[in-house]
Amino acid sequence: MTVRHILIDDQNSLHRELPIYRTGQVGAVRLSDGEYKVYDSLEINARDYAALFHYGVIELLNALPFISESKNGLDSWDEAFLASANIEAMTGILDKSIENIAGKSPERIMLGWQDDPEPVAYWREIDPASTLDLLRKLRDFAAKAADGGYDLEFIL
């Protein structure tokens, strides 16, 4: 059996329509607001989204008490909230993740596969330098949110 390998290309509209193509967003919100409002946000591109899972950052962050409808904490295809009081612990986890990723080389990772209608493996190139940049931005974004009394909403 021959498995076709597809390297995800962010410029290819057909690839962006695949269910395996995921991006995310982190928003500064107030859980105590009567109406939902996002005060600020940080986008997570598809490469860094995949890298956050590959490098185990999402798994480490799940040590925190995220609130999610699915009760899965912080997870793909989900929305989760982190109360402002827990953001300092989050920034510590991000700092450790930055240390762990520093010095790594770009690589290709498998995002998923299918057997039908034909065997296909989906791959993505990730760049640790880009992921480190995102983690630093996320750390600063989270610290700013905490200073303003905001909670965080992760849409993954």
Backbone as CSV, one residue per row, in Angstrom:
resi,resn,N_x,N_y,N_z,CA_x,CA_y,CA_z,C_x,C_y,C_z
1,MET,0.844,-1.167,0.000,0.000,0.000,0.000,0.896,1.238,0.000
2,THR,0.644,2.112,-0.931,1.393,3.350,-1.036,0.621,4.469,-0.345
3,VAL,1.302,5.154,0.551,0.693,6.275,1.261,1.178,7.561,0.618
4,ARG,0.241,8.383,0.221,0.590,9.679,-0.345,0.878,10.638,0.804
5,HIS,1.962,11.407,0.665,2.340,12.384,1.687,2.017,13.781,1.173
6,ILE,1.286,14.537,1.969,0.931,15.907,1.611,1.538,16.841,2.648
7,LEU,2.363,17.763,2.172,2.928,18.793,3.030,1.990,19.994,2.977
8,ILE,1.407,20.342,4.113,0.437,21.436,4.161,1.109,22.737,3.732
9,ASP,0.454,23.418,2.804,0.915,24.700,2.277,-0.127,25.751,2.650
10,ASP,0.257,26.701,3.481,-0.678,27.727,3.947,-1.215,28.602,2.821
11,GLN,-0.523,28.640,1.701,-0.968,29.457,0.570,-1.972,28.722,-0.320
12,ASN,-2.122,27.435,-0.108,-3.027,26.619,-0.927,-4.420,26.625,-0.284
13,SER,-5.392,27.209,-0.979,-6.745,27.309,-0.421,-7.356,25.931,-0.156
14,LEU,-7.017,24.932,-0.959,-7.532,23.577,-0.719,-6.993,23.015,0.594
15,HIS,-5.746,23.321,0.916,-5.168,22.853,2.179,-5.821,23.565,3.365
16,ARG,-6.122,24.854,3.198,-6.745,25.612,4.289,-8.164,25.119,4.576
17,GLU,-8.770,24.415,3.641,-10.120,23.878,3.843,-10.115,22.509,4.517
18,LEU,-8.960,21.896,4.652,-8.876,20.580,5.287,-9.192,20.689,6.781
19,PRO,-9.878,19.700,7.347,-10.160,19.734,8.786,-8.880,19.695,9.632
20,ILE,-7.811,19.201,9.075,-6.538,19.102,9.797,-5.839,20.462,9.894
21,TYR,-6.297,21.423,9.103,-5.719,22.769,9.093,-6.373,23.575,10.211
22,ARG,-5.609,23.893,11.240,-6.174,24.568,12.407,-5.374,25.818,12.750
23,THR,-6.082,26.854,13.138,-5.497,28.069,13.687,-6.189,28.326,15.019
24,GLY,-5.734,29.324,15.747,-6.364,29.617,17.022,-6.298,31.085,17.370
25,GLN,-6.836,31.385,18.516,-6.869,32.762,18.996,-6.930,32.754,20.514
26,VAL,-6.271,33.728,21.122,-6.369,33.941,22.557,-6.952,35.334,22.742
27,GLY,-7.982,35.432,23.547,-8.631,36.715,23.768,-8.598,37.126,25.224
28,ALA,-8.550,38.434,25.433,-8.692,38.986,26.774,-10.171,39.278,26.968
29,VAL,-10.782,38.621,27.948,-12.214,38.750,28.210,-12.409,38.942,29.715
30,ARG,-13.627,39.229,30.082,-13.974,39.261,31.509,-15.110,38.270,31.713
31,LEU,-14.820,37.224,32.460,-15.850,36.222,32.714,-17.023,36.802,33.493
32,SER,-16.778,37.892,34.202,-17.840,38.514,34.996,-18.727,39.456,34.190
33,ASP,-18.368,39.731,32.941,-19.190,40.603,32.092,-20.563,39.975,31.866
34,GLY,-21.581,40.824,31.805,-22.926,40.355,31.502,-23.069,39.916,30.060
35,GLU,-22.303,40.545,29.166,-22.311,40.196,27.749,-20.893,39.854,27.316
36,TYR,-20.797,38.948,26.393,-19.492,38.516,25.879,-18.819,39.652,25.108
37,LYS,-17.589,39.950,25.469,-16.827,40.981,24.773,-15.354,40.605,24.824
38,VAL,-14.688,40.686,23.667,-13.248,40.459,23.589,-12.578,41.828,23.566
39,TYR,-11.725,42.079,24.542,-11.083,43.380,24.672,-9.797,43.479,23.867
40,ASP,-9.158,42.370,23.633,-7.919,42.308,22.855,-7.735,40.854,22.450
41,SER,-6.958,40.612,21.397,-6.756,39.221,20.985,-5.382,39.023,20.355
42,LEU,-4.974,37.784,20.346,-3.711,37.358,19.755,-4.006,36.153,18.873
43,GLU,-3.632,36.247,17.602,-3.868,35.158,16.658,-2.759,34.113,16.752
44,ILE,-3.126,32.867,16.518,-2.170,31.766,16.464,-2.263,31.182,15.059
45,ASN,-1.187,31.318,14.279,-1.223,30.804,12.909,-1.150,29.275,12.917
46,ALA,-1.398,28.684,11.762,-1.493,27.227,11.658,-0.182,26.513,11.999
47,ARG,0.949,27.090,11.632,2.236,26.455,11.948,2.473,26.425,13.456
48,ASP,2.260,27.578,14.096,2.489,27.640,15.535,1.443,26.838,16.301
49,TYR,0.236,26.778,15.780,-0.814,25.964,16.387,-0.333,24.507,16.487
50,ALA,0.141,23.977,15.366,0.637,22.593,15.357,1.835,22.434,16.287
51,ALA,2.718,23.432,16.294,3.920,23.361,17.129,3.575,23.365,18.617
52,LEU,2.553,24.117,19.016,2.161,24.152,20.429,1.786,22.759,20.931
53,PHE,1.143,21.987,20.083,0.799,20.605,20.458,2.030,19.701,20.356
54,HIS,2.803,19.849,19.286,3.983,19.007,19.074,4.996,19.149,20.211
55,TYR,5.250,20.364,20.630,6.231,20.615,21.694,5.672,20.383,23.098
56,GLY,4.403,20.024,23.200,3.815,19.709,24.506,3.388,20.914,25.322
57,VAL,3.359,22.088,24.725,2.987,23.298,25.469,1.537,23.207,25.948
58,ILE,0.648,22.760,25.091,-0.762,22.655,25.470,-0.927,21.652,26.608
59,GLU,-0.218,20.559,26.534,-0.287,19.550,27.603,0.182,20.138,28.935
60,LEU,1.274,20.905,28.912,1.772,21.535,30.134,0.772,22.552,30.688
61,LEU,0.171,23.326,29.798,-0.801,24.327,30.241,-2.031,23.688,30.870
62,ASN,-2.307,22.443,30.526,-3.475,21.767,31.078,-3.339,21.432,32.559
63,ALA,-2.187,21.728,33.145,-2.050,21.606,34.595,-2.852,22.716,35.292
64,LEU,-3.222,23.741,34.529,-3.977,24.872,35.066,-5.477,24.564,35.010
65,PRO,-6.264,25.230,35.846,-7.710,24.951,35.903,-8.506,25.683,34.814
66,PHE,-8.372,25.214,33.582,-9.146,25.787,32.484,-10.614,25.401,32.620
67,ILE,-11.466,26.314,32.233,-12.907,26.076,32.213,-13.288,25.852,30.755
68,SER,-13.878,24.703,30.456,-14.310,24.438,29.087,-15.639,23.700,29.101
69,GLU,-16.414,23.934,28.064,-17.716,23.296,27.962,-17.580,21.778,27.895
70,SER,-16.529,21.317,27.190,-16.333,19.877,27.034,-15.736,19.232,28.282
71,LYS,-15.266,20.060,29.192,-14.592,19.605,30.416,-13.260,18.918,30.122
72,ASN,-12.698,19.180,28.927,-11.401,18.624,28.546,-10.254,19.585,28.818
73,GLY,-10.542,20.723,29.412,-9.499,21.717,29.625,-9.130,22.371,28.311
74,LEU,-7.876,22.647,28.136,-7.379,23.274,26.905,-7.113,22.172,25.897
75,ASP,-7.839,22.202,24.782,-7.755,21.116,23.824,-8.096,21.632,22.428
76,SER,-7.684,20.884,21.430,-7.992,21.219,20.056,-9.496,21.142,19.820
77,TRP,-9.994,21.966,18.935,-11.411,22.030,18.577,-12.269,22.425,19.767
78,ASP,-11.741,23.274,20.639,-12.481,23.624,21.839,-12.225,25.081,22.201
79,GLU,-13.018,25.552,23.111,-12.887,26.890,23.676,-12.690,26.694,25.174
80,ALA,-11.696,27.369,25.744,-11.422,27.220,27.168,-11.059,28.572,27.759
81,PHE,-11.407,28.753,29.015,-11.154,30.013,29.713,-10.205,29.779,30.878
82,LEU,-9.360,30.779,31.106,-8.447,30.750,32.243,-8.657,32.033,33.027
83,ALA,-9.004,31.888,34.301,-9.244,33.052,35.151,-7.955,33.835,35.360
84,SER,-8.108,35.126,35.494,-6.983,36.049,35.658,-6.033,35.613,36.782
85,ALA,-6.594,35.072,37.856,-5.779,34.661,38.999,-4.776,33.566,38.652
86,ASN,-4.989,32.848,37.541,-4.108,31.748,37.150,-3.111,32.128,36.051
87,ILE,-3.160,33.365,35.612,-2.298,33.770,34.497,-0.822,33.782,34.897
88,GLU,-0.514,34.157,36.113,0.889,34.161,36.541,1.484,32.754,36.451
89,ALA,0.738,31.753,36.870,1.212,30.369,36.748,1.380,29.994,35.281
90,MET,0.487,30.497,34.423,0.593,30.227,32.998,1.877,30.810,32.427
91,THR,2.214,32.031,32.813,3.432,32.652,32.268,4.672,31.872,32.712
92,GLY,4.637,31.288,33.887,5.752,30.439,34.324,5.893,29.205,33.438
93,ILE,4.777,28.597,33.078,4.793,27.439,32.176,5.318,27.856,30.803
94,LEU,4.893,29.023,30.333,5.380,29.510,29.040,6.886,29.742,29.076
95,ASP,7.384,30.293,30.171,8.838,30.505,30.299,9.594,29.178,30.229
96,LYS,9.093,28.145,30.908,9.731,26.825,30.852,9.669,26.245,29.444
97,SER,8.545,26.455,28.767,8.405,25.971,27.391,9.391,26.669,26.471
98,ILE,9.578,27.955,26.659,10.548,28.709,25.862,11.943,28.123,26.042
99,GLU,12.305,27.825,27.279,13.617,27.207,27.554,13.741,25.855,26.863
100,ASN,12.683,25.063,26.888,12.717,23.713,26.306,12.795,23.727,24.785
101,ILE,12.200,24.732,24.152,12.162,24.784,22.687,13.397,25.462,22.110
102,ALA,13.987,26.367,22.872,15.173,27.094,22.397,16.245,26.102,21.958
103,GLY,16.839,26.357,20.806,17.908,25.502,20.297,17.427,24.365,19.414
104,LYS,16.129,24.169,19.318,15.614,23.113,18.433,15.718,23.567,16.983
105,SER,15.698,22.607,16.084,15.802,22.883,14.646,14.430,22.760,13.991
106,PRO,14.229,23.432,12.857,12.974,23.242,12.113,12.801,21.762,11.770
107,GLU,11.549,21.339,11.703,11.282,19.938,11.399,9.920,19.779,10.746
108,ARG,9.694,18.584,10.222,8.390,18.213,9.683,7.722,17.283,10.673
109,ILE,6.453,17.562,10.921,5.686,16.721,11.839,4.436,16.216,11.120
110,MET,3.989,15.035,11.493,2.765,14.502,10.911,1.585,15.024,11.716
111,LEU,0.630,15.625,11.011,-0.580,16.139,11.654,-1.658,15.074,11.764
112,GLY,-1.691,14.183,10.795,-2.725,13.163,10.794,-2.681,12.349,9.522
113,TRP,-3.593,11.408,9.421,-3.634,10.542,8.256,-5.070,10.080,8.033
114,GLN,-5.262,9.516,6.865,-6.549,8.898,6.539,-6.266,7.630,5.762
115,ASP,-7.166,6.683,5.852,-7.039,5.435,5.099,-7.957,5.415,3.881
116,ASP,-9.103,6.090,3.995,-10.085,6.093,2.914,-10.393,7.506,2.474
117,PRO,-10.652,7.799,1.260,-10.750,6.854,0.150,-9.386,6.384,-0.340
118,GLU,-8.312,7.056,0.068,-6.957,6.601,-0.248,-6.067,6.914,0.941
119,PRO,-4.993,6.162,1.142,-4.099,6.434,2.266,-3.304,7.732,2.040
120,VAL,-3.472,8.655,2.980,-2.789,9.940,2.893,-2.269,10.306,4.277
121,ALA,-1.023,10.801,4.334,-0.449,11.345,5.566,-0.266,12.842,5.357
122,TYR,-0.724,13.626,6.325,-0.622,15.086,6.245,0.515,15.557,7.145
123,TRP,1.393,16.356,6.570,2.588,16.826,7.261,2.616,18.347,7.300
124,ARG,3.378,18.883,8.239,3.551,20.326,8.347,4.978,20.611,8.781
125,GLU,5.539,21.658,8.185,6.846,22.141,8.631,6.613,23.119,9.775
126,ILE,7.393,22.957,10.844,7.318,23.908,11.950,8.700,24.511,12.174
127,ASP,8.695,25.734,12.637,9.925,26.482,12.870,9.950,26.910,14.333
128,PRO,10.857,26.362,15.121,10.877,26.708,16.543,11.075,28.201,16.796
129,ALA,11.784,28.905,15.911,11.979,30.344,16.108,10.639,31.071,16.064
130,SER,9.770,30.674,15.154,8.438,31.274,15.062,7.620,30.946,16.305
131,THR,7.708,29.710,16.762,6.965,29.301,17.951,7.466,30.037,19.182
132,LEU,8.768,30.222,19.287,9.323,30.982,20.410,8.810,32.411,20.391
133,ASP,8.739,33.001,19.201,8.212,34.361,19.075,6.762,34.407,19.555
134,LEU,5.956,33.436,19.135,4.567,33.381,19.579,4.482,33.229,21.094
135,LEU,5.285,32.342,21.676,5.228,32.119,23.120,5.591,33.381,23.893
136,ARG,6.561,34.120,23.397,6.930,35.389,24.052,5.785,36.398,23.942
137,LYS,5.175,36.463,22.764,4.028,37.368,22.581,2.871,36.941,23.481
138,LEU,2.632,35.640,23.576,1.553,35.132,24.419,1.828,35.440,25.885
139,ARG,3.061,35.253,26.313,3.435,35.562,27.703,3.170,37.041,28.004
140,ASP,3.601,37.934,27.098,3.401,39.368,27.293,1.913,39.733,27.233
141,PHE,1.190,39.116,26.296,-0.248,39.344,26.160,-0.968,38.935,27.445
142,ALA,-0.608,37.769,27.968,-1.245,37.251,29.179,-0.932,38.142,30.381
143,ALA,0.320,38.574,30.507,0.699,39.442,31.626,-0.057,40.767,31.558
144,LYS,-0.198,41.320,30.365,-0.946,42.568,30.174,-2.420,42.357,30.537
145,ALA,-2.971,41.209,30.127,-4.362,40.903,30.452,-4.551,40.808,31.967
146,ALA,-3.646,40.126,32.628,-3.741,39.977,34.083,-3.648,41.340,34.767
147,ASP,-2.746,42.176,34.298,-2.604,43.516,34.873,-3.895,44.322,34.734
148,GLY,-4.631,44.089,33.658,-5.888,44.793,33.427,-7.094,44.112,34.048
149,GLY,-6.864,42.998,34.737,-7.968,42.273,35.365,-8.784,41.441,34.400
150,TYR,-8.202,41.103,33.264,-8.902,40.300,32.266,-8.603,38.819,32.463
151,ASP,-9.512,37.996,32.019,-9.334,36.555,31.948,-8.935,36.229,30.514
152,LEU,-8.519,34.995,30.266,-8.125,34.593,28.916,-9.096,33.563,28.355
153,GLU,-9.372,33.743,27.078,-10.192,32.776,26.344,-9.323,32.207,25.230
154,PHE,-9.182,30.897,25.218,-8.432,30.212,24.159,-9.441,29.552,23.228
155,ILE,-9.350,29.884,21.950,-10.179,29.219,20.949,-9.238,28.423,20.068
156,LEU,-9.236,27.128,20.284,-8.356,26.245,19.538,-9.221,25.351,18.703
